[in-house]
Structure formats: C-alpha cells, structure tokens
Amino acid sequence: MVVPVKSFELAKGRLARRLDADHRGRLARQLAAQVLAAAGDLERWVACDSDEVARWAREQGAGVLHHPQPGLNPAVAHAVAELGRRGVSRVIVAHGDLPLARDITWVGDFDGVTIVPDRRGDGTNVLAVPTGAGFTFAYGARSASRHRAEAAMARSAVAA
C-alpha cells in the first residue's frame, strides 16, 4: 500500500485558523499513522518529498519512495511505477488523512481498478490499480469520475 504524505510543516493548511503549525503537523502524523495501521499485513510505503516525513515513515516501519516532483498525482504515479519495477503487481493508494481508516486490505481483492470515493462521491480516498495498467492518476476535484473514465480507457473492470 502507498500512502502519499506531504511535509508535516505544510499539512492541514485549511485548519490554520484553528490550529497552529505544530498542532497541524501532529494531527497529520496521527492520521497518517492510522492509515498505515489500516494496511494490516500489507507492505506499506510512504510517498514523500520531505526528509522529515521519510524519517517518520521509517519509524512507522514503512518503506519510503521519494518522488522528484511536487504534487499528489506525480507522487502517486512515481510510487506506482517504482513498485511495478520492483515486481509488485497491484498497489493500493490511500490518502494519509482518512480519520475513519480501519481496514484497507480488502480494497486490493478485486483484479481490476477499485475506487473508494469520498463521502460525497466526488473525490478518491482509496484507489487500487494494477501497476502495469498505465493508469493516469487524476486526484483533485471530481477525481472519482475521472478515475472511472481512466479505468474504462485502460479496459479495466471497475469496482466502486
């Protein structure tokens, strides 16, 4: 499983009116740790471009996939491609700030693309893809529908 995590210093910026940077960073660490724990026995990787996040990930027992470009989509694309080169055939990508994450292991059970949308059905909280599918990640507004369209173009079955 891959959990993309941005710098803790920049985390949870929308909460800046309520929480100072230190509190936001601690919240981000706590949420990301919960998501990593929800991976159960799956191999866990953190995609990041921050040395601080990399150190934290290793402390959590996760591997680190440094990505050269900023942004969520390049980070996930880099991580999935790298794991594919290492022989991994399917990857679950889970956002590092899912407050209700308990068990994410089931998401990888389907052979095609699995999309777990946010509560509004708009965004993509968790996504499982075959590494060799040539999948183009499209996180952001309306990502769930864009990921469904991408799976259709790749001729992959979709579970959503």
N, C-alpha and C positions, 0 to 999 in steps of 0.2 A: 504494500500500500504506500502511496505517495501522499504526503501532506505538505503542500506549499505553505511556507511561513515567511512573511516579510519581517523586516527588522522590528524588534520589540520596541525600539525607540519611536517608530512610526505607527505602531499598532493602534487600532481602535480610535482613529482620529476624530470620528464623529462624536465620541464621548468627551472630547476635550473641554467642553463647557462644564461637565460634571466631575471629571476625574483628571488629576494631573498626570504627567507623562509616566511617572513611576507606577502609579496605580494601573494605568492602561497597560503598561508592559507586563505587570504581574498578572493581570486578567488575561492577556494574550497567552502567556506561558501556561496558565492554568487550563484554559480552553484547549490549547494545542496538546497538552499532556493528556487531557481527557480523550481527545480524538485518537491519539496514538494508542491509548489503552483500549479503545474500542476496536482496534485491529486484532485483538486476541493473539493468536499464534502466528498470524501472518508476518512476513518480513516487512519491516517498517523503514521508510525512507523519508527524510525531510528535504524538500527542495528549497534552497535559500540562496541569498547572495550576501549574507551577513555572517561575519566570523562569530559574533555573539550567539546567533541562532544556531550555527553549526556546533559550537561547544555545547550548548544546551541540548541539542538533538542527541549528541553522543552520550551525554549524561543520562538521557532517557533510554539509551540502548538502541537508538535508531541510527541507520546509516545516513550519510549526507551526500546530496547531489547538488553541488554548486552550479549555478547557472550564470552564464555570462551576460545575459540581457535582463534589464529590469522588466517587471510586469508579470502578471499571472499567466497569461497564455504562453509566452516564451518559456517561462519556468516549467510549466507542465509539459510542454512539447519536448523540451530538453530532457526532462526526467524520464518520460515515457520512452523516448528514443534511446537514451542511455541504458535503461533497464532492458529494452529489447535487444540491444547489442550484447548484454550480459546473459542472454538466454531466457529472460522472463517472457512468458507468452501473453499474460494478461496483467493489467495494472488497474487497481482501484485508486482513484484520486479523490481525496476527501479534504474539504476546506478545513483549515486549522482552527476555526472558531464556531464549531457546532455545539451549542450548550447542552443539547439533549443526546449527544452521541453515546451510545451504549454498546452496540454490536454492529459492526460494519461488515463483518466477514461474509455474510450472505450475499452481498452485492456482487461478488465475484463468481457466483454459482452459475450464471447464465453465460452461454457461449458467445453471444453477440455483444451488443452495447447495452449497458444498464444505466439509466438516468434516474437519479433520485432528485426531484425538483425541490425547491424551497416551498414553504407553506402556501405561497400564492401561485405556485405552478409556473413561475417566471424564470427564476434563476436555477442553477445547477449546484446543489450542495455536495453530491457524491456522484461520481461517474466511473464506470468500469468499461475498459476498452481492451480489445486485443492489440498488442504492441505493433503487430505487423499490418494493421488496417490502414495506415496512412491517414489517420484521423486528424482533422484540423480542429484544435480547441478554440472555442469562441465564448469564453467567460465574459460576463458583463450583463447588461440589460437584455432580457429575452434569450438568455443562453440556453434554456431548456429546449425551446423550439429550434434554435439554431443547431444544437447538438443532435436533435432528432433528424433534422434535414441532412446533416453531415453523415449520420449513420445510414440514412437512405441512399445517399450518393455513393457510399462505400459498400452498398449492398449488404449491410449487416442487419441482422434481426435486432429489434429493439424491445427492451423491457423498460417500462417507465411507470 
